[in-house]
Structures are given as C-alpha cells and as structure tokens.
Amino acid sequence: MRASFRHLLLSLVVVCLTSAIVAQTGTSFTLQGTVTDSTGAVLTNAKVTVRNISLGITRVVQTDGNGHYLVAALDPTGTYEIKVERDGFAPQTKTGMTFLANTSPAVNFELRPGSVSEQVTITEEAPLVATTKSDVDHIMDERKVSELPVNGRNFFSYVALAPGAVAVGGGSGNLTLNGQGRRQLTILADGVTNQNREIRTLSGDLAGANGSFSLDVVKEVQVVTNNF
C-alpha cells in the first residue's frame, strides 16, 4: 500500500514555536557544493544537474566565480542523482543519494581532465551529513516510520520518542519539549503550518481533522527544538 502513496508522502516537522524557528524551519532542503579540478583550483561555469530519480524532477544550475553551486527548496522524498559537466573535463555523476528535510548538505566534486566518453560515476550508499546545519532536532526517517510499531498509528507517537519530550495528559498533542508549554508546539506538513485551531487558545490536543495523518503518507518526522 505504501508504494501507491509515494507521490503523496509528507515530511512532518514538529517545532517548539518561536517566530525565528518557524520562519527558518521547513520540509525542503538546500543542496550546495564546490567544483574543483585535481589541483584544487575552482571550476567556474560548470553545469550541475540535480535530478530526483523518484519524482522525475530536474534542476540545472552553474557554478559561480568561486566554483560554488546552490540549489534551494528541494524535496527530500526519493533518491537523487547529481551530475557535473565542464568543457575539457570528464563528467562526474553521484547516484543513490538521499537527503533529510531542513538540512543544507554540501556535495563537492573534483573533476579530472577528459572527454564526455570518460564519464565517472560514484554511488553513494548512505545519507550525507548536513555540514552546515545547526538545528537541534530528532529525526525519524522513512525506514523507522515504516518499520517501528506504533500504537494507534499516530505520528505523534514518534514525537514522544524525541529527547526532552514529556507527556502531560491525554490526547496525542499533549506533549512538552524541553520544558516548553504544550501550546508552543506547531506542526509543519511539507512546509505548511498544520493547525485547525488558533494555537494560542489550543488546549494541547493536535489530533483534529487535519492533524490525523495516515502513516501511509508520512515519509519522516522531524522534531526541532532549537535552531540557533
């Protein structure tokens, strides 16, 4: 059944609510990196093609004067392939890459002299570390969401596993994180705030009509408690 919902998968973020955190937290990610030659010299105007194999979405950018590229607002759902091309160098492709929401991973390339027929392919087997990310968070990735048993199949059961989470009563949303009040939590579903009542008058129960996501459409759950 999960495969039939692949195009609807949601990345959920539960946030300790402050204006700064909500403004900077989302369910996309930003990819960046530097392209150099074998001597370490940066390569400008290199073509960088970022392709989401699972969703069939492609983004193309070029490196700037510092050999740097940046692609923002990418969907963490699925597997990525990144290809770099420049005249006089053998193209290089990295495949099998997966990423997490609300991260800014750096993927660097080192090209060697050659022709198009000498393409180099590198297969990545593990998610990359978000080297520029400073958030304090807890992530339940797609594998954990799929395999861990959950009573009632409510995504808030995963939130309760985060460090600093304490249940303060009945109802799926009656949690505090790091001592913050239960009314200071908000939920983002694919970057969109998902509350069906005004949060300052909320009793704490967030399992209303638009809070009860089926786990068949949840890709990952991320709990952000600090982004400073």
C-alpha positions as CSV (number, residue, x, y, z in Angstrom):
1,M,0.0,0.0,0.0
2,R,2.9,2.3,0.8
3,A,4.1,2.3,-2.8
4,S,0.7,3.6,-4.1
5,F,1.1,6.7,-1.9
6,R,4.6,7.5,-3.0
7,H,3.6,10.8,-4.7
8,L,1.8,12.0,-1.6
9,L,4.5,11.4,1.0
10,L,4.7,14.1,3.7
11,S,7.7,15.3,5.7
12,L,6.4,16.4,9.1
13,V,8.2,18.8,11.3
14,V,7.1,19.4,14.9
15,V,8.6,22.7,16.3
16,C,8.9,24.4,19.6
17,L,7.1,27.6,18.4
18,T,9.0,30.8,18.2
19,S,8.8,33.3,15.3
20,A,12.5,32.8,14.5
21,I,12.2,29.0,14.3
22,V,9.0,28.9,12.3
23,A,10.5,31.4,9.8
24,Q,13.5,29.2,9.2
25,T,12.2,25.7,9.5
26,G,10.7,23.8,6.6
27,T,10.4,20.4,4.9
28,S,12.7,21.0,2.0
29,F,16.5,21.0,1.9
30,T,19.2,23.1,0.2
31,L,22.0,21.4,-1.7
32,Q,25.3,23.1,-2.3
33,G,28.9,22.4,-3.0
34,T,32.2,23.4,-4.8
35,V,33.6,22.0,-8.0
36,T,37.4,21.9,-8.4
37,D,39.9,20.2,-10.7
38,S,42.5,17.7,-9.4
39,T,44.9,20.5,-8.3
40,G,42.2,22.1,-6.1
41,A,41.5,25.1,-8.5
42,V,37.9,26.0,-8.6
43,L,36.0,25.5,-11.8
44,T,33.6,28.3,-12.9
45,N,30.6,27.9,-15.2
46,A,30.4,24.1,-14.6
47,K,26.9,22.7,-15.3
48,V,25.4,21.0,-12.3
49,T,22.3,18.8,-12.9
50,V,20.3,17.7,-9.9
51,R,17.8,15.0,-10.7
52,N,15.2,13.4,-8.3
53,I,15.0,9.9,-9.7
54,S,11.9,9.0,-7.8
55,L,9.8,12.1,-8.6
56,G,11.2,12.8,-12.1
57,I,12.2,16.4,-11.3
58,T,15.4,18.0,-12.6
59,R,17.1,21.3,-11.7
60,V,20.1,22.7,-13.5
61,V,22.5,25.4,-12.2
62,Q,26.0,26.6,-12.9
63,T,28.9,27.2,-10.6
64,D,29.8,30.8,-9.8
65,G,33.1,32.6,-9.8
66,N,34.1,30.7,-6.7
67,G,33.2,27.3,-8.2
68,H,30.2,27.1,-5.9
69,Y,26.7,26.0,-6.7
70,L,23.5,26.1,-4.7
71,V,20.1,24.6,-5.3
72,A,17.3,25.5,-2.8
73,A,13.9,24.2,-2.0
74,L,14.5,20.6,-3.0
75,D,12.1,17.8,-1.9
76,P,13.7,15.2,0.4
77,T,11.4,12.5,-0.9
78,G,13.2,9.9,-3.1
79,T,16.7,9.3,-4.4
80,Y,18.9,11.9,-6.1
81,E,21.5,11.9,-8.9
82,I,23.9,14.8,-9.3
83,K,25.9,15.3,-12.5
84,V,28.6,17.9,-13.1
85,E,29.9,18.8,-16.6
86,R,32.5,21.2,-17.9
87,D,34.4,21.5,-21.2
88,G,37.8,19.7,-21.1
89,F,36.8,17.5,-18.1
90,A,35.3,14.1,-17.8
91,P,31.7,14.4,-16.5
92,Q,31.1,13.1,-13.0
93,T,27.9,11.7,-11.6
94,K,27.0,10.8,-8.0
95,T,24.0,8.5,-7.7
96,G,21.9,6.8,-5.0
97,M,21.9,9.9,-2.8
98,T,19.2,10.6,-0.1
99,F,18.7,13.7,2.0
100,L,16.8,14.8,5.0
101,A,14.4,17.8,5.3
102,N,15.6,21.0,6.9
103,T,19.2,20.4,6.1
104,S,21.9,22.1,3.9
105,P,24.3,19.2,2.8
106,A,27.5,20.0,0.9
107,V,28.3,17.8,-2.1
108,N,31.7,18.6,-3.6
109,F,33.1,17.4,-6.9
110,E,36.7,17.0,-8.2
111,L,36.8,16.7,-12.0
112,R,39.7,15.3,-13.9
113,P,40.7,16.1,-17.5
114,G,39.0,14.0,-20.1
115,S,36.2,13.8,-22.6
116,V,32.4,13.1,-22.4
117,S,33.1,9.4,-23.1
118,E,35.2,9.1,-19.9
119,Q,32.3,9.8,-17.5
120,V,32.9,8.9,-13.9
121,T,30.0,7.5,-11.8
122,I,30.1,7.3,-8.0
123,T,27.4,5.5,-6.0
124,E,26.6,6.9,-2.5
125,E,25.2,4.3,-0.1
126,A,24.4,6.5,2.9
127,P,22.7,9.9,3.6
128,L,25.1,12.8,3.7
129,V,25.9,14.7,6.8
130,A,24.4,18.2,6.9
131,T,27.7,20.0,7.3
132,T,26.1,23.5,7.5
133,K,23.1,22.6,9.7
134,S,22.9,23.9,13.3
135,D,19.4,22.8,14.4
136,V,18.9,20.7,17.4
137,D,16.5,18.0,16.3
138,H,15.4,14.4,16.4
139,I,14.6,12.6,13.1
140,M,12.5,9.5,12.4
141,D,13.4,8.7,8.9
142,E,11.4,6.8,6.3
143,R,12.9,3.4,7.4
144,K,11.9,4.0,11.1
145,V,8.5,5.3,10.2
146,S,7.9,2.2,8.1
147,E,9.2,-0.4,10.5
148,L,8.7,0.7,14.1
149,P,5.4,-0.4,15.7
150,V,3.1,2.4,16.7
151,N,0.1,2.1,18.9
152,G,-2.9,3.7,17.0
153,R,-0.7,4.5,14.0
154,N,-0.5,8.2,15.1
155,F,2.6,10.1,14.1
156,F,2.7,11.9,17.5
157,S,3.9,8.6,18.9
158,Y,7.2,9.3,17.1
159,V,7.3,12.8,18.5
160,A,7.1,11.3,22.0
161,L,10.4,9.5,21.4
162,A,12.3,12.7,20.9
163,P,14.8,13.7,23.7
164,G,13.1,16.2,26.1
165,A,9.5,15.1,25.2
166,V,7.2,14.6,28.1
167,A,3.5,13.6,28.1
168,V,1.4,15.9,30.2
169,G,-2.0,14.4,29.8
170,G,-4.4,12.6,27.4
171,G,-4.6,13.5,23.7
172,S,-2.0,12.9,21.1
173,G,-0.8,16.5,21.2
174,N,-0.4,16.8,25.0
175,L,3.4,16.9,25.0
176,T,6.0,19.4,26.1
177,L,9.5,19.6,24.7
178,N,12.4,20.8,26.8
179,G,10.0,22.3,29.3
180,Q,8.2,24.5,26.8
181,G,4.4,24.8,27.2
182,R,2.3,22.4,25.1
183,R,0.7,25.4,23.4
184,Q,4.2,26.3,22.0
185,L,4.2,23.4,19.6
186,T,3.4,23.7,15.9
187,I,3.3,21.2,13.0
188,L,4.6,21.8,9.5
189,A,3.4,19.3,6.8
190,D,5.6,19.8,3.7
191,G,6.4,23.3,5.0
192,V,2.8,24.4,5.6
193,T,1.6,25.1,9.1
194,N,-1.0,22.4,10.0
195,Q,-3.2,23.5,12.9
196,N,-7.0,23.6,12.7
197,R,-7.4,26.0,15.6
198,E,-5.6,29.2,16.7
199,I,-2.6,28.0,18.6
200,R,-2.7,30.5,21.5
201,T,-6.1,29.1,22.6
202,L,-5.2,25.5,21.9
203,S,-5.8,23.0,24.7
204,G,-2.9,20.9,23.5
205,D,-4.7,18.2,21.5
206,L,-3.5,18.5,17.9
207,A,-5.2,15.4,16.6
208,G,-8.0,17.2,14.9
209,A,-9.3,16.6,11.4
210,N,-6.2,18.0,9.7
211,G,-3.8,16.6,12.3
212,S,-4.6,12.9,11.8
213,F,-2.2,11.9,9.0
214,S,-2.2,8.3,7.9
215,L,1.3,6.9,8.3
216,D,1.0,5.6,4.7
217,V,1.6,9.2,3.6
218,V,4.3,10.1,6.2
219,K,7.9,9.9,4.9
220,E,9.7,11.2,8.0
221,V,9.0,13.0,11.3
222,Q,11.5,15.7,12.5
223,V,11.3,17.3,15.9
224,V,13.1,20.7,16.0
225,T,13.7,22.1,19.5
226,N,16.4,24.7,18.7
227,N,17.7,26.3,15.5
228,F,20.3,28.7,16.9
